[in-house]
Amino acid sequence: MPISSQPFRDLPIAKKLTLFCVIISLVSLIVAMIAIIFYDRYSFEDILKNELVVLASVISNRSSAAIVFDDSELAGNNLKSLSFQKAIVAACIYKFDDNEPESGITTRLASFPNNSVNCPTYTPTDTFLIDSVDNQYIELIQPIMLDNSIIGYLYLQSNTKNLQDRQTNHVYVMLIVSLFAVLIAFWLANIFARWISGPLLSLGLTAQSIAEEDDYSRRADKHHNDEVGRVVDSFNLMLDVIEREDADLRESEEKFRLISASSKVGIFQLDTQGNIVYANDELSQITGLSNNTIIEQNWLSVIHDDDRSVIENSWQSMLSNNQAININCRLQNGSIKWISGHVGLLTSNDAQVLGYLGTINDITEIKNAQVQLEQMAFYDTLTGLANRRLFRNRLEHVISNLKREGNSLGLILLDLDNFKNINDSLGHDSGDALLTLIAERLQECVRASDTVARLGGDEFAIILPGISSSLAASHVAEKIIDTLKRPIALNETEIRITASAGISMAPEDSNSAEELIKNADLALYRAKDQGRDNYQFFTSEMNTQLINHLQLIQDLRKALEAREFHLVYQPQIDIKQGQLIGFEALIRWQNSERGFVSPMDFIPAAEETGLIIPLGRWVISEACRQLRHMCDNGLVGDNVVMTVNLSVLQFQDDELISFIQSNLKEYQLKPGQFEIELTETVLMENLDDALIKLEALKALGILISIDDFGTGYSSLGYLKRLPVNIVKVDRSFVMDIPQDKDDMAITAAVIAMAHKLNYQVVAEGVETEEQLQFLESCQCDYGQGYYFSRPLPASDLEEFCNDFNLESIRNASAS
Ligand SMILES: Nc1nc2c(ncn2[C@@H]2O[C@H](COP(=O)(O)O[C@H]3[C@@H](O)[C@H](n4cnc5c(=O)[nH]c(N)nc54)O[C@@H]3COP(=O)(O)O)[C@@H](O)[C@H]2O)c(=O)[nH]1
């Protein structure tokens, strides 16, 4: 409620109290004075009248003789005594006429002063009268008695001036006394007022200084235990609470300031209109605007053009709905920054919106990382092509459109032939560069609407959406294979590479992405099987093959548990000495339903499933056990070597060496009695690791031979680096001797080269005397083949060992 300015009301309490006391005193004094004046007046009049009566009584008593004797002189003398009475202005003595006293007629006998005009010609009607005349005089008529008879009258007139003077004096005195009383009352009231208002004033001053200095540690002084004292107590109590809350507030403000200052988050406060009223330094850092500019400038102007309308909309919705919002946008202030933020409501205890409090984070790095991650998640980092995930997404997307639009889809899976060799020989950097060039060539072969993806390694996929027919798909596949065949210049080397491709079509082959990939993969497998550098369409019989393959794997697992495997041992003969020098352990699987299953069929499946590890370990143990058995039975000496074949996975097994060692120990065999046979493919999987492992095996004394030498990536360069003991010339070279002169030349060269490198040579697949003679002529060290013996079951080994004689074999062959 507005306070109107009223002079009295606005006076300080002390003055009000003083004024109040003075007014009370004044009113009291005035009332008292009036009462006294009135009282004075009547009491003075009474006194005057009484004095007049006494005076009249005395004069009248004295004057009876004068009347009786009609002595005016005596009467005059009696009256003269009144000269001392200053108030008496007139006095007269009257006597009744002697002749007619009953008539009441009087004669003036004497007067004072002489012949006073004031003495009336008097015929009294009353015997006794006293009265005041016009408040100026008092008149008295006193009968003069003699023997109870009235003989005359005395008239006295006294003026009241004296009385009035006395009264006036009284009034003056009272006024002076009142003045003093008022002054004393004022003085006392002042003291009293100060006494009363002093604590209030002090309380007010304390409150004022607290407000001015913002110092809530101060306390008001308590002067009395009265109501003001209780107000002071309450005030101080309130200050305690405020001080505590103020301290808490300051502490929290300080915390906020510290947090705000050191925060890596931009913090800002807006008023109810959305204007920034506070911003911390980090906000300036993030926005690139100075603190003042942020507050002055319309900060929305720094929002990226593309994001501004979205932010404005959510901003408006926050202002109108009073609901917190999350923001995610770009800032354009020179460079582009991504920010993420939150703006919440700042409300009072009664839920009134006081403004808005918000935070923003610079998420540019996160965004960039996100973009990078997205790139990495969906694109191949080396070639920039779609990766497996994106390929899969697109394939599923195209298939779903296919169902709607009734189009066809071609899927080509592509694998580079022998890419590994290039990688190993030229190095991974060259391999990567080649893959990048291949990716470029692949993209040249297809339309922009097609998807070229790298699925990993040297495996690529091409999605051909909306392709008209399998004929059109075959044209693309041909184009790709031809394009890739073109020589590629890589690090000043000209490289030629071929590719194999498998094609599946939707909806003909399947409408499921997974099925299509699987079908194309089967077709690719067939293309590789067909000698690479070609493409194959998926056919339903490939599916049958797949089913058979899966059945084989299932049976293989069961066979391992059911111990359906056994080993056969093929002797190896020293051609020059004609002596048995070792056996190659070869696995056999005899299945009740399948009958005999060739290792050529089940070893790849065992490799594929990892079953080769337990299977291969069983072979090692069984071969060692068999050699121990033969040694123990005197069938062979400790110079006879047992050879086992190791596949890629087996050779990569970290526990291979320790496993071999523990078996040698268990069967008390020397490392030199045990040999591992590795194909070039096994070694080439990871030549560097293979070398380390081979060195370790050789250091232990275990013999190492390279199987199928000459069929793979045979190179003198890498052969030199291999710590092997024996090279096995592949059966394919031996089998056509002596008909195939080239094979003879190759065989002779391999033997000579191996000898140069101090390796011994085993010729595989020796079936005839001619082959043996040729190998002899080439100084081949050892031979293995049906000519000497087929692989023998363990039960036939005793007979073989006891009966073996190369001469007899040769003689029998000659006859
Ligand atoms: N990882 C493992 N691989 C193994 C194991 N056992 C065998 N194999 C590999 O399987 C492939 C086929 O072997 P297999 O059918 O046993 O054939 C061997 C011989 O029977 C055959 N051979 C031997 N001499 C002749 C011959 O004069 N003529 C002819 N037509 N065939 C002959 O050669 C095979 C032995 O070859 P190799 O191993 O290269 O010395 C084969 O690749 C085996 O390696 C196993 O336990 N683990």
The ligand as an SDF file (V2000), in Angstrom:
LIG
                    3D

 47 52  0  0  0  0  0  0  0  0999 V2000
   47.3850  -82.5800  -42.4990 N   0  0  0  0  0  0  0  0  0  0  0  0
   47.3700  -83.8610  -42.7690 C   0  0  0  0  0  0  0  0  0  0  0  0
   47.2880  -84.2320  -44.0420 N   0  0  0  0  0  0  0  0  0  0  0  0
   47.2770  -85.5400  -44.3160 C   0  0  0  0  0  0  0  0  0  0  0  0
   47.3400  -86.5100  -43.3100 C   0  0  0  0  0  0  0  0  0  0  0  0
   47.2820  -87.7180  -43.9340 N   0  0  0  0  0  0  0  0  0  0  0  0
   47.2210  -87.4660  -45.1970 C   0  0  0  0  0  0  0  0  0  0  0  0
   47.2290  -86.1820  -45.4530 N   0  0  0  0  0  0  0  0  0  0  0  0
   47.1960  -85.5050  -46.7100 C   0  0  0  0  0  0  0  0  0  0  0  0
   46.1390  -85.9380  -47.4580 O   0  0  0  0  0  0  0  0  0  0  0  0
   46.4710  -85.9150  -48.8050 C   0  0  0  0  0  0  0  0  0  0  0  0
   46.0810  -87.2320  -49.3920 C   0  0  0  0  0  0  0  0  0  0  0  0
   46.7940  -88.2290  -48.7620 O   0  0  0  0  0  0  0  0  0  0  0  0
   46.6360  -89.7160  -49.1120 P   0  0  0  0  0  0  0  0  0  0  0  0
   45.3670  -89.9920  -49.7450 O   0  0  0  0  0  0  0  0  0  0  0  0
   47.0380  -90.4340  -47.9230 O   0  0  0  0  0  0  0  0  0  0  0  0
   47.7070  -89.9160  -50.2240 O   0  0  0  0  0  0  0  0  0  0  0  0
   49.0470  -90.0890  -49.8980 C   0  0  0  0  0  0  0  0  0  0  0  0
   49.5830  -91.3260  -50.5040 C   0  0  0  0  0  0  0  0  0  0  0  0
   48.6980  -92.3650  -50.4240 O   0  0  0  0  0  0  0  0  0  0  0  0
   49.8300  -90.8980  -51.9190 C   0  0  0  0  0  0  0  0  0  0  0  0
   50.8530  -91.6720  -52.6140 N   0  0  0  0  0  0  0  0  0  0  0  0
   52.0150  -92.0840  -52.1120 C   0  0  0  0  0  0  0  0  0  0  0  0
   52.7450  -92.7480  -53.0980 N   0  0  0  0  0  0  0  0  0  0  0  0
   51.9770  -92.7220  -54.1970 C   0  0  0  0  0  0  0  0  0  0  0  0
   52.1320  -93.1980  -55.5030 C   0  0  0  0  0  0  0  0  0  0  0  0
   53.1410  -93.8150  -55.8630 O   0  0  0  0  0  0  0  0  0  0  0  0
   51.1620  -92.9810  -56.4040 N   0  0  0  0  0  0  0  0  0  0  0  0
   49.9920  -92.2960  -55.9980 C   0  0  0  0  0  0  0  0  0  0  0  0
   49.0610  -92.1460  -56.9400 N   0  0  0  0  0  0  0  0  0  0  0  0
   49.8290  -91.8690  -54.8020 N   0  0  0  0  0  0  0  0  0  0  0  0
   50.7930  -92.0410  -53.8920 C   0  0  0  0  0  0  0  0  0  0  0  0
   50.2990  -89.5680  -51.7900 O   0  0  0  0  0  0  0  0  0  0  0  0
   49.8020  -88.9780  -50.6000 C   0  0  0  0  0  0  0  0  0  0  0  0
   50.9160  -88.5300  -49.7570 C   0  0  0  0  0  0  0  0  0  0  0  0
   51.2560  -87.2890  -50.2510 O   0  0  0  0  0  0  0  0  0  0  0  0
   52.1260  -86.2970  -49.4540 P   0  0  0  0  0  0  0  0  0  0  0  0
   51.4780  -86.0460  -48.1400 O   0  0  0  0  0  0  0  0  0  0  0  0
   52.1770  -85.0880  -50.3070 O   0  0  0  0  0  0  0  0  0  0  0  0
   53.4250  -86.9610  -49.2560 O   0  0  0  0  0  0  0  0  0  0  0  0
   47.9350  -85.6560  -48.9200 C   0  0  0  0  0  0  0  0  0  0  0  0
   48.1550  -84.3600  -49.3100 O   0  0  0  0  0  0  0  0  0  0  0  0
   48.4000  -85.8570  -47.5500 C   0  0  0  0  0  0  0  0  0  0  0  0
   49.4750  -85.0040  -47.2130 O   0  0  0  0  0  0  0  0  0  0  0  0
   47.4110  -86.0890  -41.9850 C   0  0  0  0  0  0  0  0  0  0  0  0
   47.4980  -86.8820  -41.0580 O   0  0  0  0  0  0  0  0  0  0  0  0
   47.4500  -84.7680  -41.7680 N   0  0  0  0  0  0  0  0  0  0  0  0
  1  2  1  0
  2  3  2  0
  2 47  1  0
  3  4  1  0
  4  5  2  0
  4  8  1  0
  5  6  1  0
  5 45  1  0
  6  7  2  0
  7  8  1  0
  8  9  1  0
  9 10  1  0
  9 43  1  0
 10 11  1  0
 11 12  1  0
 11 41  1  0
 12 13  1  0
 13 14  1  0
 14 15  2  0
 14 16  1  0
 14 17  1  0
 17 18  1  0
 18 19  1  0
 18 34  1  0
 19 20  1  0
 19 21  1  0
 21 22  1  0
 21 33  1  0
 22 23  1  0
 22 32  1  0
 23 24  2  0
 24 25  1  0
 25 26  1  0
 25 32  2  0
 26 27  2  0
 26 28  1  0
 28 29  1  0
 29 30  1  0
 29 31  2  0
 31 32  1  0
 33 34  1  0
 34 35  1  0
 35 36  1  0
 36 37  1  0
 37 38  2  0
 37 39  1  0
 37 40  1  0
 41 42  1  0
 41 43  1  0
 43 44  1  0
 45 46  2  0
 45 47  1  0
M  END
$$$$
